[in-house]
Structure formats: structure tokens, C-alpha cells
Amino acid sequence: QVQLVESGGGMVQPGKSLRLSCEASGFAFNRHAIHWVRQGPGKGLEWMAVVANDGRDKKVADSAKGRFSISRDNSKNTVYLQMDSLTVEDTAVYYCTKDLASQAAEYHFDSWGQGTLVTVSS
Amino acid sequence: EIVLTQSPATLSLSPGERATLSCRASQNIRRFLAWYQQRPGQAPRLLIYDASNRATGIPARFTGSGSGTDFTLTISSLEPEDFAIYYCQQRTSWPAVTFGGGTKVEI
């Protein structure tokens, strides 16, 4: 079955960096776009970034543009979210999610990892 | 930014009752709306995509409808495991997709 396992979360000071990883299994990884979606404490969901199935096309939410970047290594079935210049507003559970569609991203999130908590605090 | 407004914020019902959840978009999003369920301590789960298509493995008691700016998720007869928070999400303005604030279905 489809599995997405996030790692790399933790507590970090404002202004510092963190890299999240998402290791996937159970599906044709190189045929699906992968997204990151976050959820602040007691809050709703916010889409953050997507990387195309072949890694060529990448998009980041305006709230993170210039600070976050996304990449993937299809040989390792892994997606990364590099987060720089973190602020307290970035505190959230970060989920990686698989796009429902094959090839082109359609922004429907049909499988989710368990999430990794990022806490930004001094 | 397309804003999705969900109502009510909380729905108090009993098992076996029918639940009707609403999601209103700030502009026309055609049928590009999805619904997710999030149980406490769990990740969201895709229920419905493109307004009315059930995702794989989703029971038939979940039905999505609507187009344009007004959408509805109906749960025909609530099971104990259906008590959760439900979010709608639009993809018209990709990559700037947005989620609604959620409706909590409680006993």
C-alpha cells in the first residue's frame, strides 16, 4: 500500500534552517507529483510546495517564496523540503502528500504521511 | 486569493443521522473542489474530488455536490468513525490552492 514517511522535524530557533524528507513506497513514485501541506497548531491546512514527477517543475507558496525550496530524488523515492530563515509562524505539522493524478499535478492529495512537527521558537 | 467559507463551524448530530456540510467559494471555481476528513491525531484523508467523485475506498454514504460557488458534502447516515473535521479545498487557482476553515462534526 501507499506509504509516505516524513522526517527531519524538530525544534529550531528563528532564522535557522531545517530540511524535511519524505520517503515514499507502494506506488510508482516517478509518475506522481508530491506536495507539502502544513497545519499550524489548532489551525487549518495550508499548501506549501509541489515538485513535478520528474523534478523539473517546482512551485512554492507565496508565504514561503525565497525561503523554502523543494526537490526530489527519484532514485531514492524521496522528496525534500528545505526551509530557511524560519519564523515562529512556520511552526506546524508538515505533511507530504501524493497527487492523485499521474504525470501532471492536479492538486488533489490522495495519500498523506503522518506528518512531522516543526517548532520554531527561541 | 480564493476564499472558501465552510458552514456550520460545528455540527452536533447523533449516529445514524444525516449530515449536510457547506462550502462556499469567493468566486467561481467550476467543479474543482475536494473534501477531506481529518480524525483527531491523524492526517487528512481525501473523500471527494472534483465536486462529486468519491476517492478510492470511500463509502457510498459520502456524497459531494455543487458547482460554481456553492458545494455540499452529505453523509447519509453517520457512523461513529465519521465524527471528525471536514475540510474543503479548491484547485482552480493552482498552485495557490486553498482550504476552507473546516467543519467539526461532533456527537
gemmi code that builds the backbone of each chain (N, CA, C; Angstrom):
import gemmi

chains = {
    "A": [
        ("GLN", (0.842, -1.195, 0.000), (0.000, 0.000, 0.000), (0.882, 1.251, 0.000)),
        ("VAL", (0.267, 2.379, -0.359), (0.999, 3.641, -0.418), (1.443, 4.047, 0.986)),
        ("GLN", (2.720, 4.397, 1.079), (3.239, 4.917, 2.354), (4.093, 6.136, 2.087)),
        ("LEU", (3.898, 7.145, 2.908), (4.712, 8.353, 2.875), (5.190, 8.585, 4.303)),
        ("VAL", (6.495, 8.684, 4.476), (7.045, 8.818, 5.815), (7.922, 10.063, 5.878)),
        ("GLU", (7.456, 11.043, 6.654), (8.211, 12.277, 6.804), (9.213, 12.163, 7.949)),
        ("SER", (10.271, 12.920, 7.838), (11.263, 13.002, 8.908), (11.964, 14.349, 8.815)),
        ("GLY", (12.710, 14.670, 9.873), (13.505, 15.893, 9.858), (12.948, 17.037, 10.674)),
        ("GLY", (11.751, 16.863, 11.212), (11.184, 17.921, 12.038), (11.897, 18.046, 13.372)),
        ("GLY", (11.541, 19.083, 14.090), (12.138, 19.295, 15.400), (11.997, 20.739, 15.815)),
        ("MET", (12.710, 21.113, 16.873), (12.667, 22.475, 17.366), (13.890, 23.228, 16.842)),
        ("VAL", (13.647, 24.443, 16.375), (14.721, 25.248, 15.810), (14.480, 26.706, 16.172)),
        ("GLN", (15.541, 27.465, 16.256), (15.422, 28.888, 16.585), (15.025, 29.706, 15.367)),
        ("PRO", (14.372, 30.836, 15.589), (14.043, 31.722, 14.456), (15.298, 32.095, 13.673)),
        ("GLY", (15.146, 32.099, 12.342), (16.258, 32.442, 11.474), (17.077, 31.251, 11.026)),
        ("LYS", (16.879, 30.111, 11.662), (17.643, 28.922, 11.309), (16.975, 28.137, 10.190)),
        ("SER", (17.626, 27.040, 9.819), (17.154, 26.213, 8.700), (16.838, 24.799, 9.164)),
        ("LEU", (16.036, 24.128, 8.354), (15.680, 22.738, 8.606), (15.392, 22.099, 7.254)),
        ("ARG", (15.720, 20.822, 7.105), (15.371, 20.105, 5.888), (14.503, 18.912, 6.239)),
        ("LEU", (13.323, 18.878, 5.662), (12.410, 17.761, 5.850), (12.583, 16.778, 4.697)),
        ("SER", (12.372, 15.505, 5.008), (12.417, 14.451, 3.998), (11.098, 13.703, 4.000)),
        ("CYS", (10.752, 13.167, 2.854), (9.551, 12.352, 2.701), (9.919, 11.145, 1.855)),
        ("GLU", (9.938, 9.981, 2.477), (10.270, 8.754, 1.751), (8.987, 8.027, 1.397)),
        ("ALA", (8.859, 7.664, 0.136), (7.631, 7.072, -0.386), (7.836, 5.621, -0.788)),
        ("SER", (6.739, 4.871, -0.730), (6.753, 3.486, -1.188), (5.345, 3.061, -1.548)),
        ("GLY", (5.254, 1.959, -2.293), (3.948, 1.387, -2.591), (3.263, 1.924, -3.829)),
        ("PHE", (3.952, 2.787, -4.589), (3.371, 3.290, -5.835), (4.509, 3.700, -6.761)),
        ("ALA", (4.161, 3.995, -8.001), (5.158, 4.412, -8.994), (5.562, 5.851, -8.708)),
        ("PHE", (6.578, 5.989, -7.869), (6.961, 7.306, -7.348), (7.250, 8.296, -8.469)),
        ("ASN", (7.926, 7.847, -9.519), (8.344, 8.777, -10.570), (7.209, 9.174, -11.513)),
        ("ARG", (5.982, 8.801, -11.178), (4.837, 9.176, -12.018), (3.917, 10.181, -11.338)),
        ("HIS", (4.249, 10.577, -10.105), (3.346, 11.457, -9.368), (4.068, 12.673, -8.801)),
        ("ALA", (3.393, 13.822, -8.929), (3.869, 14.996, -8.208), (3.680, 14.767, -6.709)),
        ("ILE", (4.534, 15.415, -5.940), (4.451, 15.331, -4.478), (4.368, 16.749, -3.914)),
        ("HIS", (3.496, 16.928, -2.942), (3.269, 18.230, -2.323), (3.635, 18.193, -0.842)),
        ("TRP", (3.855, 19.377, -0.301), (3.920, 19.570, 1.148), (2.760, 20.471, 1.553)),
        ("VAL", (2.055, 20.051, 2.594), (0.944, 20.812, 3.157), (1.201, 20.911, 4.657)),
        ("ARG", (0.987, 22.076, 5.236), (1.237, 22.209, 6.670), (-0.029, 22.592, 7.426)),
        ("GLN", (0.021, 22.345, 8.723), (-1.118, 22.642, 9.594), (-0.581, 23.200, 10.901)),
        ("GLY", (-0.815, 24.496, 11.108), (-0.398, 25.137, 12.345), (-1.172, 24.591, 13.523)),
        ("PRO", (-0.670, 24.790, 14.745), (-1.326, 24.249, 15.936), (-2.761, 24.747, 16.055)),
        ("GLY", (-3.699, 23.821, 16.055), (-5.103, 24.181, 16.163), (-5.651, 24.926, 14.960)),
        ("LYS", (-4.931, 24.850, 13.861), (-5.335, 25.629, 12.675), (-5.700, 24.728, 11.507)),
        ("GLY", (-6.027, 25.378, 10.393), (-6.384, 24.644, 9.194), (-5.172, 24.278, 8.362)),
        ("LEU", (-5.436, 23.905, 7.130), (-4.422, 23.389, 6.226), (-3.929, 24.454, 5.259)),
        ("GLU", (-2.648, 24.425, 4.968), (-2.040, 25.395, 4.049), (-1.101, 24.659, 3.102)),
        ("TRP", (-1.364, 24.758, 1.810), (-0.471, 24.176, 0.806), (0.822, 24.968, 0.761)),
        ("MET", (1.956, 24.251, 0.675), (3.236, 24.945, 0.727), (4.091, 24.780, -0.534)),
        ("ALA", (4.116, 23.596, -1.122), (5.031, 23.415, -2.245), (4.679, 22.143, -3.009)),
        ("VAL", (5.109, 22.104, -4.271), (4.930, 20.921, -5.115), (6.163, 20.735, -5.985)),
        ("VAL", (6.484, 19.479, -6.238), (7.526, 19.154, -7.215), (6.931, 18.159, -8.197)),
        ("ALA", (7.150, 18.398, -9.483), (6.614, 17.531, -10.522), (7.230, 16.144, -10.452)),
        ("ASN", (6.614, 15.205, -11.149), (7.058, 13.813, -11.084), (8.509, 13.647, -11.510)),
        ("ASP", (8.941, 14.476, -12.489), (10.324, 14.353, -12.966), (11.269, 15.343, -12.290)),
        ("GLY", (10.754, 16.117, -11.364), (11.576, 17.047, -10.610), (11.871, 18.365, -11.297)),
        ("ARG", (11.390, 18.537, -12.521), (11.754, 19.732, -13.278), (10.946, 20.960, -12.864)),
        ("ASP", (9.678, 20.774, -12.615), (8.823, 21.901, -12.271), (8.595, 21.919, -10.763)),
        ("LYS", (8.793, 23.093, -10.177), (8.635, 23.239, -8.731), (7.894, 24.531, -8.453)),
        ("LYS", (7.036, 24.518, -7.475), (6.317, 25.721, -7.092), (6.253, 25.784, -5.570)),
        ("VAL", (6.309, 27.021, -5.054), (6.282, 27.259, -3.614), (5.240, 28.327, -3.326)),
        ("ALA", (4.544, 28.176, -2.203), (3.542, 29.156, -1.799), (4.181, 30.523, -1.595)),
        ("ASP", (3.399, 31.564, -1.861), (3.918, 32.927, -1.708), (4.456, 33.177, -0.307)),
        ("SER", (3.799, 32.575, 0.706), (4.206, 32.804, 2.098), (5.605, 32.253, 2.390)),
        ("ALA", (6.102, 31.393, 1.503), (7.407, 30.773, 1.737), (8.390, 31.036, 0.603)),
        ("LYS", (7.978, 31.797, -0.382), (8.837, 32.045, -1.540), (10.118, 32.753, -1.115)),
        ("GLY", (11.217, 32.229, -1.628), (12.508, 32.798, -1.260), (13.096, 32.189, -0.007)),
        ("ARG", (12.298, 31.437, 0.741), (12.791, 30.807, 1.976), (12.758, 29.289, 1.892)),
        ("PHE", (11.712, 28.734, 1.260), (11.562, 27.287, 1.154), (11.881, 26.853, -0.280)),
        ("SER", (12.440, 25.664, -0.415), (12.627, 25.071, -1.728), (12.336, 23.581, -1.638)),
        ("ILE", (11.897, 23.026, -2.756), (11.511, 21.617, -2.801), (12.328, 20.916, -3.867)),
        ("SER", (12.627, 19.652, -3.618), (13.370, 18.860, -4.597), (13.016, 17.396, -4.394)),
        ("ARG", (13.454, 16.571, -5.323), (13.198, 15.133, -5.194), (14.352, 14.352, -5.792)),
        ("ASP", (14.508, 13.134, -5.293), (15.497, 12.194, -5.824), (14.734, 10.919, -6.146)),
        ("ASN", (14.428, 10.717, -7.411), (13.618, 9.557, -7.794), (14.367, 8.236, -7.613)),
        ("SER", (15.679, 8.288, -7.535), (16.431, 7.056, -7.288), (16.286, 6.604, -5.835)),
        ("LYS", (15.879, 7.529, -4.978), (15.697, 7.221, -3.555), (14.236, 7.305, -3.115)),
        ("ASN", (13.331, 7.554, -4.060), (11.901, 7.705, -3.739), (11.693, 8.706, -2.608)),
        ("THR", (12.394, 9.812, -2.678), (12.378, 10.771, -1.584), (12.204, 12.202, -2.099)),
        ("VAL", (11.407, 12.959, -1.370), (11.212, 14.380, -1.628), (11.742, 15.152, -0.418)),
        ("TYR", (12.289, 16.322, -0.704), (12.862, 17.149, 0.353), (12.193, 18.524, 0.369)),
        ("LEU", (12.092, 19.093, 1.562), (11.659, 20.480, 1.708), (12.721, 21.201, 2.527)),
        ("GLN", (13.458, 22.079, 1.857), (14.474, 22.872, 2.528), (13.821, 24.157, 3.014)),
        ("MET", (13.920, 24.398, 4.315), (13.271, 25.567, 4.904), (14.348, 26.445, 5.556)),
        ("ASP", (14.510, 27.634, 5.024), (15.486, 28.589, 5.545), (14.777, 29.785, 6.169)),
        ("SER", (15.524, 30.548, 6.964), (15.001, 31.775, 7.585), (13.654, 31.525, 8.256)),
        ("LEU", (13.602, 30.498, 9.045), (12.339, 30.118, 9.685), (11.878, 31.172, 10.677)),
        ("THR", (10.568, 31.332, 10.765), (9.945, 32.243, 11.733), (8.972, 31.451, 12.596)),
        ("VAL", (8.520, 32.079, 13.662), (7.589, 31.384, 14.566), (6.298, 31.017, 13.837)),
        ("GLU", (5.951, 31.785, 12.792), (4.732, 31.493, 12.024), (4.853, 30.215, 11.198)),
        ("ASP", (6.061, 29.682, 11.085), (6.270, 28.430, 10.344), (6.052, 27.207, 11.227)),
        ("THR", (5.777, 27.421, 12.493), (5.502, 26.306, 13.403), (4.249, 25.569, 12.951)),
        ("ALA", (4.393, 24.280, 12.703), (3.278, 23.499, 12.154), (3.678, 22.037, 12.052)),
        ("VAL", (2.670, 21.206, 11.821), (2.920, 19.846, 11.351), (3.006, 19.916, 9.831)),
        ("TYR", (4.052, 19.346, 9.280), (4.264, 19.343, 7.837), (3.978, 17.943, 7.291)),
        ("TYR", (3.034, 17.901, 6.356), (2.661, 16.636, 5.724), (3.183, 16.604, 4.296)),
        ("CYS", (3.698, 15.463, 3.862), (3.886, 15.293, 2.424), (2.702, 14.500, 1.894)),
        ("THR", (2.298, 14.830, 0.711), (1.109, 14.228, 0.123), (1.360, 13.897, -1.344)),
        ("LYS", (0.721, 12.866, -1.778), (0.847, 12.405, -3.164), (-0.297, 12.986, -3.993)),
        ("ASP", (0.036, 13.462, -5.176), (-1.004, 13.938, -6.081), (-1.789, 12.762, -6.639)),
        ("LEU", (-3.097, 12.935, -6.719), (-3.964, 11.879, -7.230), (-3.620, 11.510, -8.673)),
        ("ALA", (-3.303, 12.527, -9.486), (-3.103, 12.302, -10.915), (-1.718, 11.720, -11.190)),
        ("SER", (-1.645, 11.013, -12.298), (-0.375, 10.515, -12.791), (0.207, 11.539, -13.754)),
        ("GLN", (1.513, 11.768, -13.673), (2.213, 12.750, -14.504), (1.933, 14.180, -14.038)),
        ("ALA", (0.999, 14.889, -14.686), (0.776, 16.300, -14.346), (0.093, 16.443, -12.987)),
        ("ALA", (0.529, 17.446, -12.214), (-0.088, 17.692, -10.916), (-1.489, 18.244, -11.105)),
        ("GLU", (-2.437, 17.711, -10.326), (-3.802, 18.221, -10.371), (-4.242, 18.781, -9.019)),
        ("TYR", (-3.368, 18.740, -8.048), (-3.607, 19.361, -6.748), (-4.788, 18.729, -6.018)),
        ("HIS", (-4.925, 17.399, -6.166), (-5.762, 16.611, -5.279), (-4.825, 15.705, -4.517)),
        ("PHE", (-4.980, 15.655, -3.208), (-3.991, 14.998, -2.342), (-4.574, 13.692, -1.826)),
        ("ASP", (-4.223, 12.574, -2.469), (-4.934, 11.335, -2.179), (-4.244, 10.425, -1.179)),
        ("SER", (-2.998, 10.687, -0.835), (-2.331, 9.924, 0.215), (-1.462, 10.893, 1.004)),
        ("TRP", (-1.444, 10.699, 2.324), (-0.727, 11.617, 3.204), (0.191, 10.819, 4.134)),
        ("GLY", (1.302, 11.431, 4.487), (2.126, 10.871, 5.539), (1.538, 11.190, 6.902)),
        ("GLN", (2.225, 10.761, 7.943), (1.733, 11.012, 9.305), (2.092, 12.407, 9.802)),
        ("GLY", (2.973, 13.072, 9.067), (3.352, 14.435, 9.429), (4.583, 14.487, 10.319)),
        ("THR", (5.299, 15.599, 10.232), (6.446, 15.841, 11.106), (6.313, 17.246, 11.673)),
        ("LEU", (6.501, 17.380, 12.974), (6.275, 18.647, 13.659), (7.519, 19.513, 13.615)),
        ("VAL", (7.324, 20.734, 13.167), (8.376, 21.747, 13.177), (7.974, 22.833, 14.165)),
        ("THR", (8.827, 23.087, 15.125), (8.572, 24.126, 16.115), (9.683, 25.153, 16.027)),
        ("VAL", (9.284, 26.386, 15.755), (10.258, 27.469, 15.671), (10.079, 28.351, 16.905)),
        ("SER", (11.094, 28.363, 17.743), (10.983, 29.083, 18.997), (12.367, 29.441, 19.517)),
        ("SER", (12.441, 30.569, 20.164), (13.704, 30.992, 20.768), (13.820, 30.466, 22.199)),
    ],
    "B": [
        ("GLU", (-6.730, 35.857, -3.845), (-6.847, 34.523, -3.250), (-8.320, 34.117, -3.171)),
        ("ILE", (-8.571, 32.868, -3.537), (-9.944, 32.348, -3.440), (-10.184, 31.889, -2.010)),
        ("VAL", (-11.189, 32.461, -1.388), (-11.516, 32.126, -0.002), (-12.668, 31.127, 0.016)),
        ("LEU", (-12.499, 30.085, 0.796), (-13.541, 29.079, 0.984), (-14.102, 29.218, 2.399)),
        ("THR", (-15.409, 29.391, 2.484), (-16.062, 29.552, 3.777), (-16.926, 28.333, 4.054)),
        ("GLN", (-16.618, 27.644, 5.127), (-17.369, 26.437, 5.472), (-18.367, 26.739, 6.583)),
        ("SER", (-19.532, 26.109, 6.465), (-20.547, 26.264, 7.498), (-21.327, 24.964, 7.656)),
        ("PRO", (-21.838, 24.735, 8.875), (-21.520, 25.499, 10.086), (-20.102, 25.178, 10.569)),
        ("ALA", (-19.648, 25.889, 11.560), (-18.335, 25.586, 12.128), (-18.363, 24.264, 12.877)),
        ("THR", (-19.472, 24.022, 13.539), (-19.671, 22.786, 14.292), (-21.058, 22.247, 14.011)),
        ("LEU", (-21.132, 20.944, 13.845), (-22.407, 20.263, 13.589), (-22.540, 19.172, 14.645)),
        ("SER", (-23.568, 19.289, 15.462), (-23.785, 18.308, 16.536), (-24.906, 17.366, 16.127)),
        ("LEU", (-24.559, 16.100, 15.953), (-25.511, 15.109, 15.463), (-25.295, 13.795, 16.188)),
        ("SER", (-26.169, 12.847, 15.915), (-26.067, 11.504, 16.502), (-25.795, 10.482, 15.412)),
        ("PRO", (-25.206, 9.344, 15.794), (-25.026, 8.274, 14.808), (-26.353, 7.920, 14.150)),
        ("GLY", (-26.288, 7.697, 12.833), (-27.482, 7.367, 12.077), (-28.151, 8.580, 11.437)),
        ("GLU", (-27.827, 9.775, 11.919), (-28.414, 10.986, 11.340), (-27.686, 11.383, 10.062)),
        ("ARG", (-28.313, 12.269, 9.319), (-27.761, 12.785, 8.075), (-27.005, 14.078, 8.369)),
        ("ALA", (-25.829, 14.215, 7.777), (-25.027, 15.428, 7.949), (-24.929, 16.166, 6.617)),
        ("THR", (-25.128, 17.477, 6.664), (-25.010, 18.303, 5.470), (-24.037, 19.435, 5.754)),
        ("LEU", (-22.902, 19.422, 5.051), (-21.848, 20.404, 5.247), (-21.771, 21.290, 4.009)),
        ("SER", (-21.532, 22.570, 4.242), (-21.500, 23.534, 3.145), (-20.120, 24.160, 2.972)),
        ("CYS", (-19.774, 24.465, 1.733), (-18.533, 25.158, 1.402), (-18.860, 26.172, 0.318)),
        ("ARG", (-18.584, 27.426, 0.590), (-18.872, 28.495, -0.368), (-17.576, 29.167, -0.796)),
        ("ALA", (-17.389, 29.308, -2.110), (-16.189, 29.926, -2.660), (-16.422, 31.402, -2.962)),
        ("SER", (-15.374, 32.193, -2.839), (-15.490, 33.636, -3.058), (-15.586, 33.994, -4.530)),
        ("GLN", (-15.298, 33.042, -5.409), (-15.518, 33.232, -6.834), (-15.745, 31.883, -7.488)),
        ("ASN", (-16.147, 31.903, -8.737), (-16.490, 30.679, -9.456), (-15.284, 29.746, -9.554)),
        ("ILE", (-15.407, 28.546, -9.008), (-14.337, 27.557, -9.106), (-14.779, 26.334, -9.915)),
        ("ARG", (-15.844, 26.539, -10.709), (-16.391, 25.451, -11.542), (-16.651, 24.239, -10.657)),
        ("ARG", (-16.045, 23.103, -10.939), (-16.261, 21.929, -10.099), (-14.967, 21.472, -9.433)),
        ("PHE", (-13.996, 22.377, -9.352), (-12.672, 21.998, -8.859), (-12.577, 22.078, -7.341)),
        ("LEU", (-13.392, 21.255, -6.686), (-13.442, 21.248, -5.235), (-13.306, 19.837, -4.701)),
        ("ALA", (-12.527, 19.712, -3.627), (-12.342, 18.421, -2.954), (-12.756, 18.543, -1.497)),
        ("TRP", (-13.053, 17.390, -0.914), (-13.385, 17.309, 0.515), (-12.433, 16.312, 1.182)),
        ("TYR", (-11.997, 16.671, 2.397), (-11.107, 15.828, 3.192), (-11.700, 15.639, 4.579)),
        ("GLN", (-11.409, 14.475, 5.151), (-11.786, 14.180, 6.524), (-10.526, 14.097, 7.367)),
        ("GLN", (-10.541, 14.704, 8.538), (-9.406, 14.581, 9.448), (-9.898, 14.163, 10.829)),
        ("ARG", (-9.530, 12.959, 11.213), (-9.839, 12.472, 12.554), (-8.775, 12.963, 13.512)),
        ("PRO", (-9.080, 13.035, 14.802), (-8.110, 13.555, 15.782), (-6.793, 12.789, 15.721)),
        ("GLY", (-5.705, 13.545, 15.652), (-4.376, 12.948, 15.657), (-3.971, 12.267, 14.370)),
        ("GLN", (-4.791, 12.404, 13.326), (-4.477, 11.751, 12.056), (-4.300, 12.775, 10.945)),
        ("ALA", (-3.718, 12.317, 9.856), (-3.601, 13.148, 8.663), (-4.955, 13.224, 7.960)),
        ("PRO", (-5.151, 14.239, 7.156), (-6.394, 14.301, 6.362), (-6.477, 13.115, 5.397)),
        ("ARG", (-7.720, 12.835, 4.993), (-7.980, 11.762, 4.035), (-8.877, 12.325, 2.945)),
        ("LEU", (-8.510, 12.079, 1.699), (-9.324, 12.546, 0.584), (-10.613, 11.738, 0.503)),
        ("LEU", (-11.745, 12.455, 0.490), (-13.053, 11.804, 0.351), (-13.620, 11.963, -1.054)),
        ("ILE", (-13.668, 13.201, -1.515), (-14.338, 13.580, -2.749), (-13.409, 14.507, -3.534)),
        ("TYR", (-13.314, 14.330, -4.853), (-12.579, 15.277, -5.677), (-13.424, 15.689, -6.869)),
        ("ASP", (-13.111, 16.863, -7.402), (-13.879, 17.453, -8.498), (-15.378, 17.414, -8.204)),
        ("ALA", (-15.689, 17.860, -7.009), (-17.049, 18.111, -6.522), (-17.851, 16.861, -6.177)),
        ("SER", (-17.743, 15.802, -6.982), (-18.661, 14.687, -6.770), (-18.053, 13.308, -6.955)),
        ("ASN", (-16.766, 13.223, -7.215), (-16.121, 11.917, -7.426), (-15.573, 11.365, -6.105)),
        ("ARG", (-16.072, 10.203, -5.713), (-15.548, 9.589, -4.490), (-14.157, 9.030, -4.741)),
        ("ALA", (-13.274, 9.258, -3.781), (-11.928, 8.706, -3.879), (-11.974, 7.194, -3.620)),
        ("THR", (-10.907, 6.534, -3.956), (-10.828, 5.083, -3.798), (-11.075, 4.676, -2.351)),
        ("GLY", (-11.997, 3.722, -2.166), (-12.244, 3.184, -0.839), (-13.187, 3.985, 0.025)),
        ("ILE", (-13.721, 5.065, -0.489), (-14.632, 5.902, 0.298), (-16.047, 5.339, 0.222)),
        ("PRO", (-16.697, 5.160, 1.375), (-18.038, 4.563, 1.365), (-19.066, 5.428, 0.637)),
        ("ALA", (-20.085, 4.771, 0.148), (-21.109, 5.446, -0.653), (-21.960, 6.414, 0.166)),
        ("ARG", (-21.869, 6.358, 1.483), (-22.659, 7.299, 2.292), (-22.133, 8.734, 2.178)),
        ("PHE", (-20.946, 8.898, 1.626), (-20.378, 10.232, 1.399), (-20.711, 10.660, -0.033)),
        ("THR", (-21.373, 11.816, -0.162), (-21.754, 12.328, -1.470), (-21.391, 13.802, -1.565)),
        ("GLY", (-20.754, 14.170, -2.651), (-20.443, 15.568, -2.890), (-21.274, 16.110, -4.033)),
        ("SER", (-21.649, 17.390, -3.922), (-22.422, 18.007, -4.993), (-22.092, 19.493, -5.060)),
        ("GLY", (-22.542, 20.117, -6.156), (-22.365, 21.552, -6.312), (-21.473, 21.927, -7.473)),
        ("SER", (-21.491, 23.206, -7.794), (-20.634, 23.766, -8.831), (-20.650, 25.282, -8.697)),
        ("GLY", (-19.678, 25.931, -9.308), (-19.625, 27.391, -9.244), (-19.092, 27.885, -7.912)),
        ("THR", (-19.975, 28.308, -7.034), (-19.535, 28.834, -5.735), (-20.103, 28.084, -4.536)),
        ("ASP", (-21.068, 27.206, -4.752), (-21.733, 26.539, -3.631), (-21.635, 25.023, -3.744)),
        ("PHE", (-21.114, 24.435, -2.667), (-20.850, 23.000, -2.659), (-21.356, 22.390, -1.357)),
        ("THR", (-21.691, 21.102, -1.431), (-22.224, 20.395, -0.274), (-21.598, 19.017, -0.169)),
        ("LEU", (-21.251, 18.648, 1.066), (-20.877, 17.274, 1.377), (-21.983, 16.707, 2.253)),
        ("THR", (-22.536, 15.587, 1.823), (-23.604, 14.939, 2.570), (-23.121, 13.581, 3.044)),
        ("ILE", (-23.341, 13.320, 4.330), (-23.091, 11.986, 4.885), (-24.461, 11.437, 5.222)),
        ("SER", (-24.875, 10.402, 4.523), (-26.288, 10.000, 4.570), (-26.708, 9.457, 5.938)),
        ("SER", (-25.831, 8.699, 6.570), (-26.144, 8.121, 7.872), (-24.830, 8.006, 8.650)),
        ("LEU", (-24.675, 8.832, 9.666), (-23.391, 8.936, 10.347), (-23.007, 7.662, 11.083)),
        ("GLU", (-21.788, 7.223, 10.834), (-21.186, 6.125, 11.585), (-20.291, 6.728, 12.672)),
        ("PRO", (-19.995, 5.983, 13.733), (-19.157, 6.534, 14.816), (-17.824, 7.082, 14.322)),
        ("GLU", (-17.244, 6.458, 13.301), (-15.937, 6.893, 12.804), (-16.018, 8.162, 11.945)),
        ("ASP", (-17.227, 8.643, 11.661), (-17.381, 9.837, 10.827), (-17.279, 11.126, 11.635)),
        ("PHE", (-17.231, 11.020, 12.945), (-17.130, 12.224, 13.759), (-15.687, 12.706, 13.687)),
        ("ALA", (-15.536, 13.861, 13.019), (-14.213, 14.342, 12.622), (-14.364, 15.776, 12.130)),
        ("ILE", (-13.246, 16.333, 11.638), (-13.281, 17.648, 10.999), (-13.203, 17.443, 9.490)),
        ("TYR", (-13.996, 18.210, 8.769), (-14.056, 18.109, 7.317), (-13.609, 19.431, 6.697)),
        ("TYR", (-12.720, 19.328, 5.727), (-12.201, 20.496, 5.021), (-12.537, 20.414, 3.539)),
        ("CYS", (-12.877, 21.556, 2.958), (-12.964, 21.626, 1.513), (-11.698, 22.308, 0.984)),
        ("GLN", (-11.400, 22.072, -0.292), (-10.181, 22.598, -0.910), (-10.442, 22.861, -2.389)),
        ("GLN", (-10.015, 24.015, -2.869), (-10.191, 24.325, -4.295), (-8.845, 24.268, -5.004)),
        ("ARG", (-8.886, 23.893, -6.280), (-7.640, 23.813, -7.042), (-7.686, 24.680, -8.299)),
        ("THR", (-8.721, 25.520, -8.417), (-8.851, 26.353, -9.604), (-7.647, 27.267, -9.762)),
        ("SER", (-7.196, 27.830, -8.652), (-6.148, 28.845, -8.710), (-4.768, 28.242, -8.454)),
        ("TRP", (-4.559, 26.986, -8.895), (-3.263, 26.356, -8.642), (-2.136, 27.222, -9.203)),
        ("PRO", (-0.965, 27.259, -8.573), (-0.616, 26.480, -7.388), (-1.175, 27.043, -6.083)),
        ("ALA", (-1.817, 28.201, -6.155), (-2.308, 28.824, -4.916), (-3.626, 28.190, -4.491)),
        ("VAL", (-3.614, 26.869, -4.276), (-4.822, 26.189, -3.814), (-5.080, 26.599, -2.379)),
        ("THR", (-6.346, 26.588, -1.983), (-6.709, 26.999, -0.630), (-7.700, 26.013, -0.028)),
        ("PHE", (-7.709, 25.993, 1.299), (-8.608, 25.147, 2.063), (-9.597, 26.013, 2.828)),
        ("GLY", (-10.757, 25.438, 3.100), (-11.691, 26.076, 3.998), (-11.242, 25.916, 5.441)),
        ("GLY", (-11.949, 26.597, 6.335), (-11.585, 26.581, 7.741), (-12.029, 25.333, 8.490)),
        ("GLY", (-12.853, 24.522, 7.858), (-13.257, 23.256, 8.468), (-14.618, 23.297, 9.136)),
        ("THR", (-15.268, 22.141, 9.136), (-16.499, 21.915, 9.901), (-16.259, 20.713, 10.795)),
        ("LYS", (-16.497, 20.893, 12.076), (-16.342, 19.788, 13.007), (-17.685, 19.113, 13.178)),
        ("VAL", (-17.725, 17.812, 12.920), (-18.936, 17.022, 13.140), (-18.748, 16.281, 14.452)),
        ("GLU", (-19.562, 16.633, 15.420), (-19.425, 16.040, 16.751), (-20.720, 15.394, 17.211)),
        ("ILE", (-20.548, 14.510, 18.167), (-21.727, 13.842, 18.727), (-22.423, 14.790, 19.694)),
    ],
}
model = gemmi.Model(1)
for chain_id, residues in chains.items():
    chain = gemmi.Chain(chain_id)
    for i, (resn, *xyz) in enumerate(residues, 1):
        res = gemmi.Residue()
        res.name, res.seqid = resn, gemmi.SeqId(i, " ")
        for name, pos in zip(("N", "CA", "C"), xyz):
            atom = gemmi.Atom()
            atom.name, atom.element = name, gemmi.Element(name[0])
            atom.pos, atom.b_iso = gemmi.Position(*pos), 0.0
            res.add_atom(atom)
        chain.add_residue(res)
    model.add_chain(chain)
structure = gemmi.Structure()
structure.add_model(model)
structure.setup_entities()
